[in-house]
Amino acid sequence: MTLPDYSTREPQNLYAPIAYALAAGGKRLRPQLAIIAAQVFGADEEAVLPAAQALEVFHNFTLLHDDVMDHASVRRGRPTVHVKWNENTAILSGDQMLIEAYSHLAQLPADKLPQALVLFNKMATGVCEGQQLDMDFETRNDVTLDDYMRMIEGKTAILLATALQLGAYLAGADDAQQQALFDYGIHLGLAFQIQDDLLDCFGDPETFGKAIGGDIAENKKTFLWLTARERKSNWNTIGRALEDVLADYEQLGVRAAAEQAIADHTQQALACLDALPHNEYTDQLRQLAQRLVGRKV
């Protein structure tokens, strides 16, 4: 899948940050899922390409704004856009990326576009609601693990799930098949985000692409933090050394709990595929789920 060359557009201070963000690579997971989902039902990449492009640009738009809100300095091993340029540039370039995402989506066939917009807009709203909950959690002391799972379903999982549903819809899949792929994506996304929480604490910064311990430094209510609080009264990480927090996570069985949750959601994701045609593309989805949750800790 290719994207436009934003590096040649003017004004450069608007488009160069977009080119920089998109050139950082990443897994291109969302477009990959949309394309594979379409192939499950016999369609080719061209049938879903505008939606795949829209999903990738939208995802990267959210990263630009997330990095500003989270004060993150590194993304995929490089300075974030707001660090390399400034916050105003990151916000405005992100806004333009959102416009570009809808411009890609608008290239779908006229008979497919209305429902594609319904799915895309539902996803976009879910992402924004999830991000707001994430910010709300910073000042709430009553957040539960169930609250957290609902938040990451919006912030992370719904984008993966919608990528799959869009691909299936554009390929002519029926409602039940679309739902099976959507559910696969939700469970995959939950497993992926819990794995991300785990990597933030126990990952290799060279392969993770971000500094280790960022969630702990910000006292963020992650799966690990909330599990620790359930198991130890008056749990807090403020002012504590990273190695002490990680030692507590090991002692309280928090790391093992996260690993079990990842395995459980992965198995539920794989079970959703049983409702789909068995072919090389559903096999790819099985392999993809196992590969994603096999990222090194």
N, C-alpha and C positions, 0 to 999 in steps of 0.2 A: 504494500500500500504506500502510495506517495502522497505528499502534501505540497501545496504551492510553495514557491521560493519567496518567503517574506523578506529575505535579506536585501532584495533589490527595490522594495517599495519605499515610497516617500510619504510622510516624513520619517526619516530613519529612527528618530527617537521614539516613535510609536511602534514601528515594525521590527527594528533590530532586536528588541527584547523578545518579541514573539519568535523570531527565527532562532534566537539563542535558546529559548525554553524548549522548542520543538527539536532542536539539534542535540539535546542532551541524551536522547535515546530513550532509555526505559524499555519496558517489556512490550509496549504496544499491545497490551493485553486486551483492552476493550475492543479495538477493531478486530483483533485476532478472533475473539469470541464471537463477534457478530458474523464474521465470514465463515467460521466453522459451523455455526448454527445454521446458516443458510445452506451450506454444503450437505448437512445431514439430510436435507429434504430435496437434494438434487439441483439446487441453484448454484451459479458460479459467483465468483468474487464481484464481478461487474454489477450484479443485481443489488448488491448491498453496499457497494463502495461509497456512495455519498453518505450513508448513515455511519459507516465505519469511520470515515474522515471526520464527521461531525462529533462522534463520540470521543475521538482522540483529542481534537482541539478543545472540546468542552472540558475534558478531564484535565488538560494542561492549564486551561483558564482557572480552574478551581485551585490548582497548585500555586499559581502566582498569588492569588488572594489569600490562600491558607498560609503561605509563608510570611506574608505581611502580618496577618493576625496572630500567628504563632511566634513572630520575631525569629524565624528560622534563618540561619546564616548559610546553610549548605543544603543543596538538593542534588542528588545523583552525583555526589562527589565534586560539585562545582559551586561557586558562590551563587546564592539565590538572586533573582532579578532585582529585588529591592536593595540588595547589598551592592550589586555590580552597578546599578543605575541609582535609583532612589525609590521611595515608597510611592510617590505620585505617579511615576512612570510605570511601576508594577501594576498599580490599580487601573490606569488608563489602558495599558497594553492588554491587561486581562479583560477589560470591558470589550475591547476590539476582538479578542479571541472568541468571546461569547457570540458576537455578531457573525464572525467567520464560521462558527459552528452551525448556526442556523442557515447561513448561506450555502453550506455544503448540503444540509438536510433538504433544502428547497430544490435541489437537483433531482430528487426522487421523482418517479412517474406520478402524474397528477392524481391517478386513482389510488395511489398508496400514501400520498403525503398527509391527508387529514389524520388518519389513524396513527401514522408515524409521529406526527406532532403531538397527538394525545399522549402516546407512550413517552416521548422525549420530555415533554413538559412535566409529566408526573414524576419522572426521574429527576429532573432539574430541581423541582420543588422539594423532593425528598432529600436531595443533597444539601440544599440550603437549610432545611429544617434540622437535619443531622448536625450541621456545623453550628447552628444556633444552640442546640442542646449541648454540644461539646463546650461551647463558651459558657453557657449557663452553669454547667457542672463545676466550673472553676470556683464559683462562689457558693455552691450548695454543699451542705454537709449531710444530706439525706439521700444521696445517690446510691442506688442499689445495682447489683449486677444485672438485673432485668432491665433497669433504666439504661444501663450502658449498652446492653445488647440491642435495644431499640435504637439507640443513638447511632451505633456503627452500622446497623441495617440501612439507615438513611444516608449516613455520610460516606460509606464505602460500598456496601453490598448491593445497593439498588442500582448503581451504575453498571456493575458487572451483569446483574440480572437483566437489566433493560437491554444491554448490548446483545445478549443471547435472544431475548424475546423479539427484538427488532429484526435480527437476522432471520429468525424462524418465520415471523410474520411476512417479511418481504419475500420469503421463499414459498409462501402458500401453506404453511403449517396450520392445523386447526387449533382451536382455543385450548384444548387439553394439552396438546403438544407444546404450545407456547408456554402454558403454565408450568409444565414439567421443567422446561429449560429455565424459566424465571426462578423457580424454586431451587434448581441446581445452582444458579448464580447467587442466590441469597446465601445458601449454606457455604458455598465456596468463598464468598465475600467475607462472611463472619470468620471462617477459618483463617483467611488471608490477613484480616485485621488483627486477630489475636496473635497470629504469628508475627505480625509487625510489632505489636506490643512486646512480644518476647525478644525479638531481635534488637529492639531499642535498649533492652537491658543486658542481653547476653550475646549480641551479635558481634561480628567483626566489622569495624567501621570502614574498612577498605572495600568490603563486598556489600555492606548495607547501604553505603552512600551518604550516611549521616552520622553525626557525632553520637556516641553511645551515652545513654543516661539522660537524654534531653527531657524525656517525660518525667523522670524522677526530679531533675533540677527544677522543673516547673510545677511539681506537685500535682501532675495531671492524674485524673481518676481513670486509669486504664484497667483492663481486666486483671492485671497483676496487683495493682494498688488496691482495688476493691476486694479481691480475694484475700489479700493480706489483712485488710481491715476486718473482714468477717472472722478471721482466725486469731486476731490479736487486738485487744481493746486499746483505744487511744492511738490507733495507728496514724503515723504521720511521717513524711520524709523531709519536711522543711528543715534546712540547716544541717542535715545529716550527710556524712560522707557517702559517696556512691558505693564503695565497697561494703559498707555496713548495711546499706539497704539491700544489696544483692545477697549478702550473707543471710539476712532475715528471710528473703524470698526463698532461698534454698531450704532453710531450717523449717519454715512454715509449710513447705510443700507447694508453694505458689507456682514455681516453675513447672512442677509435675502436673498441677491442675490445669495450667495453660496448655501444656502439651496434650493432655487428655481431651480438653475442649476442642482443640484443633483436629484431633483424630476423629472425634464424634461428628463434628460438622462435615468433615471430609467424607465420612461414610454415608451421611444423609444426602450429601450432594451426589455421590455416586449412585445411590439408590434411585434418585430421580431419573437417571438415564435409562432405567429399565423400561420406562413407558415410551421410549423412542425407538425408531428403526435401528437395528444393530448393523452398523457399517463402519468403515474405516474412520469416519468423522466422529461418531460417538466414541470410538476407541481413542481418538485424539483427545476428546474431552476428559475421558478417564485418566489418560496419561498426564494431561495438563493439571488436573486437580492434584494428583500425586506429586507432580514436580513442584508445584507452587508451595505446597506445605512441607516440601522437603528442603526448603531453603536453609542454608547452614546457620546454626546458632553457635 
